[in-house]
Structures are given as structure tokens and as C-alpha cells.
């Protein structure tokens, strides 16, 4: 197998680089004026997701502006529930709303995992456009939500502070809960596989609410589905690197890469970088983990924390990123300061 030349692919293959490659979760988004202009052109958020030309355009905008080492496909984790037959809409200022899955009858109304592709075909076209148009040195990352996180929205019909409705269904109707997780898992494998076939060079699985699963529940409903997805993708696409992000996993970050087969574990900013270097990076590449608030506040604190993270992870493979997505109130100048700080070290 030929050695990768793109910096992110090299880090994912286990190489320790003198300067860590950089990208940023939600780097195509509302903090950029050019994004807001394209979003207005599209009309609404879902129309933007399903318009391949405009979705590719907003994916390219932060690459043009900042020269990140990777572009992440512009889409949303809730397109999979919609493709499975859930109603999905967005309320301005409040976020997503979905029809709920709380009973066997609700579950039975969903489509099979194999029937998602008519709905999601515009996403694959976006990937094909990006594969052609990105600079040759820029890695293209595809993504999906992890089954537990996607299920929390499908069960509650919206985001919730504690994922309470999903925990309740898990405790009160385990067969329906587990059937839903299985359906999402199968759909996610198919969805990511099609992204890879369209040109994605890396895929990332976002488990944004993994931290609310404790003990055995974490192993059964965060770790095991991640393992199933990663094993299936690597069987279909040998050599494809996978980044896993079990956000707020805490101690459960330890050993997650080995247990699932992930090539990289993305870290949130609730864990200390020095601790993570000692306990997580020993198994391979890590990604992270600057607090998103620094993109709002900037200044010397941003510089100091960026340097500390790079220094902590300097002895192993590392991709520099935030510990969560950049927020709409971020200052684009602070993003440039972060990049300049990393690349000057």
C-alpha cells in the first residue's frame, strides 16, 4: 500500500508530524459572512443541505479563507432519520424538530435501511463535486451521526438537555429501542459507504450525546454500534480511516480506539490534553481539543491554550481541532489566530 501524502491521512495512519494538521468542526457555518449569504440564497437550512452546488460551495468557503488541511462535507446528522421516513423540519432560533418514534407502530412505519438512497443522493453528489474541486492537498471528510445520538432526536422529536426521552424508552421498551438503534446502524453503514464511493477519504462518526450513557449502557449503545459501523466500512472499503467522537466519554475514551477499530478518537474539551496524551493517544491518533469559547473570546488565552494542546500531544499522531463545533458568535479573526499559532510552533 502506498503511503499517504496528505497530512491528515498521514496522522490517521499513525505518523507523528512536526506540525499537526488542522480542521474545525462546523467550520462551514454561521460565523462566516459568506456562509450566511449562501444560506440566504438557498432559502432554508434543509434546502441548503440538499442542493449539491450550494452545499459544496459552503464546504469550500473555509478552505478558501483559511487553508484548513481538511474539508468536512456540509450536511446534517438528521438527514438519515428523514431518509428513513421521519418528518424533519427546522424551527428558526430553536433547531430541529422530528416526528417521534416511541412505539412499535412508530418503528414499523420506518423504511428499511436500504431505502435511504433516493433521499440522500444529493449528498453523494455534493461529495463528488468536492472530490473534484478541493485543492489536491486537502482531505475530504464525510460523516454521520452515531446511532445513539441520532436515536435521541428520533425518540424525543428534538434535542433535549439530558436525552431523557431516549433513556426512558431504553428502560421501558428495550425491544423497540434496540430495533431503532439497529436500523440506524444499518442505515449509517450504507450512508457512509456511499459517501466513500463518491470520494470521501475519511469518515467521522459523531456521538454528540455519548456522555449521557453510563457504565454498561455506554458499552452497548455507544461503543458496540461504533464498532459495527467501523468493521463493516473497513470490510467494504479496506484502508478507509475512521474518526470516532464519543463526546464527553470521560474515562471511557481510554481504549475506545482499540475496542472499535477507530483510527482516531476525537476528544472534547472536558478532558485534559496531558491526561489524554497519556491514556488515549498511546493507542493512536487523537483529535482535539481546544474549547470552542476561545473562538469567541480570542486573545492571549487562545494562544496559550492552543500552544498547550499542541505541546501535550507532540509525541504522537495528532489532528488539531476544537473540542466541539464552532459557535455562530465566533469571530473569524480568532480562527485565523488559532491556525497561525499552531503553524508557528
C-alpha positions in Angstrom: 0.0 0.0 0.0 1.4 3.4 -0.9 2.0 5.9 1.9 -0.5 8.8 2.1 0.8 12.2 1.3 -2.0 14.4 2.7 -1.2 15.5 6.3 -4.4 14.3 7.9 -4.2 10.9 6.2 -0.6 10.7 7.5 -1.7 11.4 11.1 -4.5 9.0 10.8 -2.0 6.3 9.6 -0.2 6.9 12.9 2.6 9.3 11.8 3.8 11.9 14.3 4.1 15.2 12.3 6.2 18.2 13.3 3.1 20.4 12.9 -0.4 18.9 13.5 -2.9 19.2 10.6 -5.9 21.4 11.4 -9.6 21.4 10.6 -12.5 22.5 12.7 -15.9 21.0 13.5 -18.7 23.1 11.9 -16.0 25.1 10.0 -18.6 25.8 7.3 -21.2 27.7 9.3 -23.0 30.7 10.6 -19.9 32.5 12.0 -18.8 33.2 8.3 -20.5 36.0 6.4 -20.1 34.1 3.1 -21.9 31.2 4.6 -24.8 33.4 5.7 -25.0 34.8 2.1 -25.2 31.3 0.6 -27.7 30.1 3.2 -29.9 33.1 2.3 -29.6 32.1 -1.4 -30.7 28.6 -0.6 -33.8 29.7 1.3 -33.6 27.5 4.4 -31.2 25.0 6.0 -32.6 21.8 4.6 -32.7 23.3 1.1 -29.0 24.1 1.5 -28.2 20.6 2.6 -30.0 19.1 -0.4 -28.6 21.5 -3.0 -25.3 19.9 -4.1 -23.8 23.0 -5.7 -24.6 25.3 -2.7 -23.6 22.6 -0.1 -20.3 22.2 -1.9 -19.8 26.0 -2.0 -20.2 26.4 1.8 -17.9 23.4 2.3 -15.2 25.1 0.2 -15.6 28.6 1.8 -13.5 27.9 4.9 -10.9 26.2 2.8 -10.5 29.3 0.6 -10.5 31.6 3.6 -8.2 29.6 6.0 -6.5 26.8 4.1 -7.6 24.1 6.5 -6.0 20.7 6.0 -9.4 19.1 5.6 -12.9 19.9 4.4 -15.9 18.2 6.1 -19.0 17.6 4.0 -21.8 20.1 4.7 -24.8 18.1 5.7 -26.7 17.3 8.9 -26.9 14.2 11.1 -30.7 14.2 10.9 -30.8 13.6 7.2 -30.6 9.9 7.9 -33.8 9.9 10.1 -35.5 11.8 7.3 -34.4 9.3 4.7 -35.8 6.5 7.0 -39.2 8.2 6.8 -39.3 10.6 9.8 -40.7 14.0 9.3 -37.9 16.7 9.7 -38.1 20.4 9.9 -36.1 23.2 11.5 -37.6 26.0 13.7 -35.7 29.2 13.3 -33.8 30.0 16.5 -34.8 26.7 18.1 -33.3 23.9 16.0 -34.6 20.7 14.5 -38.0 19.0 15.0 -38.9 15.4 14.0 -41.8 13.1 14.2 -41.2 10.8 17.2 -40.5 7.1 17.4 -41.9 5.9 20.8 -43.8 2.7 20.0 -43.6 -0.5 17.9 -46.1 1.0 15.4 -43.9 4.1 15.0 -40.9 1.9 14.3 -42.8 -0.3 11.9 -43.6 2.8 9.8 -39.9 3.5 9.1 -38.3 2.5 5.8 -35.7 -0.3 5.6 -32.1 0.9 5.8 -31.6 0.0 2.2 -34.2 2.5 1.0 -32.5 5.7 2.1 -30.5 6.5 -1.0 -33.2 8.2 -3.1 -33.5 10.9 -0.4 -29.7 11.1 0.2 -28.5 11.0 -3.4 -28.0 14.8 -3.4 -25.5 14.4 -0.5 -23.5 11.9 -2.6 -23.4 14.4 -5.5 -22.1 17.1 -3.1 -19.2 14.7 -2.2 -18.5 14.1 -5.9 -18.3 17.8 -6.6 -16.0 18.4 -3.6 -13.8 15.5 -4.7 -13.2 17.3 -8.0 -13.0 20.9 -6.6 -11.0 20.7 -3.4 -7.3 21.6 -3.6 -5.2 18.4 -4.1 -3.6 18.7 -0.6 -7.0 19.0 1.2 -8.5 15.8 2.7 -12.3 15.3 2.2 -14.1 14.1 5.3 -17.6 12.5 5.2 -19.7 12.0 8.3 -22.8 10.7 10.0 -24.3 10.8 13.5 -23.8 7.8 15.7 -26.9 5.6 16.3 -27.4 6.6 19.9 -27.2 10.4 19.2 -29.5 10.1 16.2 -31.9 7.9 18.2 -32.2 10.6 20.9 -33.6 13.0 18.4 -35.9 10.5 16.7 -37.3 9.5 20.1 -37.7 13.0 21.6 -38.5 14.8 18.3 -35.9 17.4 19.2 -32.7 18.0 21.1 -33.0 17.6 24.9 -30.7 18.7 27.7 -30.4 15.2 29.2 -31.7 12.8 26.4 -34.4 11.8 28.9 -36.9 10.5 26.4 -34.4 8.2 24.9 -33.3 6.9 28.3 -36.9 6.3 29.2 -37.6 4.3 26.0 -34.4 2.3 26.6 -35.6 1.5 30.1 -39.3 0.9 29.4 -39.4 -0.6 25.9 -36.0 -2.1 25.3 -37.0 -4.1 22.1 -38.2 -1.0 20.3 -35.2 1.0 21.4 -32.8 -1.7 20.3 -34.6 -2.2 17.0 -34.3 1.5 16.3 -30.6 1.6 17.1 -30.1 -1.4 14.8 -32.0 0.3 11.9 -30.0 3.5 12.3 -26.7 1.5 12.5 -27.5 -0.3 9.2 -28.6 2.9 7.5 -25.4 4.7 8.7 -23.2 1.9 7.3 -24.9 2.3 3.9 -24.8 6.1 4.0 -21.1 6.3 4.9 -20.3 3.6 2.3 -21.9 5.7 -0.4 -20.0 8.8 0.7 -16.8 6.9 0.5 -17.7 5.6 -3.0 -18.4 9.2 -4.0 -15.0 10.4 -2.9 -14.8 10.8 0.9 -11.3 10.0 2.0 -12.1 9.8 5.8 -15.4 9.4 7.6 -16.3 10.6 11.1 -19.0 9.3 13.4 -20.4 11.9 15.7 -21.8 10.6 19.0 -22.6 14.0 20.5 -24.6 12.6 23.4 -22.4 9.6 24.2 -21.6 11.1 27.6 -25.1 10.6 28.9 -24.7 6.8 28.6 -23.1 5.3 31.7 -21.5 2.0 32.5 -22.7 -1.0 30.5 -25.1 1.3 28.6 -22.1 3.1 27.1 -20.5 -0.1 26.0 -23.8 -1.5 24.5 -25.2 1.6 22.9 -22.1 3.8 22.1 -19.1 1.5 21.7 -20.8 -1.5 20.1 -22.6 0.4 17.3 -19.4 2.3 16.6 -17.5 -1.0 16.3 -20.2 -2.4 14.0 -20.1 0.6 11.7 -16.3 0.7 11.6 -15.8 -3.0 11.0 -18.4 -3.0 8.2 -16.9 0.0 6.5 -13.4 -1.4 6.6 -14.7 -4.7 5.2 -16.3 -2.8 2.2 -13.5 -0.2 1.9 -10.2 -1.6 3.1 -7.9 1.2 4.4 -10.6 3.8 4.9 -9.7 5.8 8.0 -12.5 6.4 10.6 -12.6 9.1 13.3 -14.9 8.3 16.3 -16.2 11.1 18.5 -17.9 9.7 21.7 -18.3 13.2 23.2 -17.9 13.5 27.0 -17.0 9.9 27.3 -14.5 10.8 30.1 -12.7 7.7 31.3 -14.5 5.7 28.5 -12.2 7.4 26.0 -9.5 5.1 27.2 -9.3 2.0 25.0 -12.1 3.2 22.7 -10.0 3.2 19.5 -8.8 -0.4 20.2 -12.3 -1.6 21.1 -13.9 -0.2 18.0 -11.2 -0.2 15.3 -11.3 3.6 15.0 -8.1 5.2 13.5 -8.6 8.3 15.6 -10.5 9.3 18.7 -11.8 12.9 18.7 -11.7 14.5 22.2 -14.0 17.1 23.7 -12.5 19.8 25.9 -13.8 18.3 29.2 -10.7 16.1 29.3 -7.2 17.4 29.9 -4.8 17.1 27.0 -1.9 15.9 29.1 -4.2 13.1 30.6 -5.4 12.2 27.1 -1.9 12.0 25.7 -1.0 9.6 28.5 -4.2 7.4 28.3 -5.8 7.8 24.9 -3.0 8.8 22.4 -1.0 5.7 23.3 -3.4 3.8 21.1 -3.0 6.0 18.1 -4.1 9.3 16.6 -6.2 11.8 18.7 -8.1 14.9 17.5 -8.8 18.0 19.5 -9.4 19.6 21.8 -9.5 23.4 22.1 -12.6 24.8 23.9 -14.9 26.5 21.3 -15.3 29.5 23.6 -11.8 30.6 22.6 -13.1 31.3 19.1 -15.4 33.9 20.6 -13.0 35.4 23.2 -9.7 35.2 21.4 -6.7 37.0 22.8 -3.7 35.6 24.7 -5.8 32.9 26.4 -6.5 31.4 22.9 -2.8 31.4 22.0 -1.7 29.9 25.4 -4.3 27.1 25.3 -3.6 26.3 21.7 0.1 26.0 22.4 -0.5 23.9 25.5 -2.6 21.4 23.5 -0.1 21.1 20.6 2.7 20.6 23.2 0.7 17.9 25.1 0.2 15.8 22.0 3.5 16.5 20.4 4.9 13.0 20.9 2.2 11.1 18.9 -0.2 11.5 16.0 -2.5 14.4 16.5 -5.0 16.4 14.4 -5.7 19.8 15.9 -9.4 20.7 16.3 -11.9 22.1 18.7 -13.5 20.0 21.4 -16.9 20.7 19.9 -18.3 22.7 16.9 -17.5 26.4 16.4 -20.4 28.6 17.6 -22.3 31.2 15.5 -21.0 34.0 17.6 -17.3 33.2 16.9 -15.0 35.8 15.4 -13.5 34.7 12.1 -10.2 36.5 13.1 -9.9 34.2 16.1 -9.9 31.2 13.8 -7.0 32.7 11.9 -5.2 33.3 15.2 -5.6 29.7 16.2 -4.3 28.4 12.8 -1.3 30.9 12.9 -0.5 29.8 16.4 -0.4 26.1 15.6 1.6 26.5 12.4 4.1 28.8 14.1 5.1 26.2 16.7 
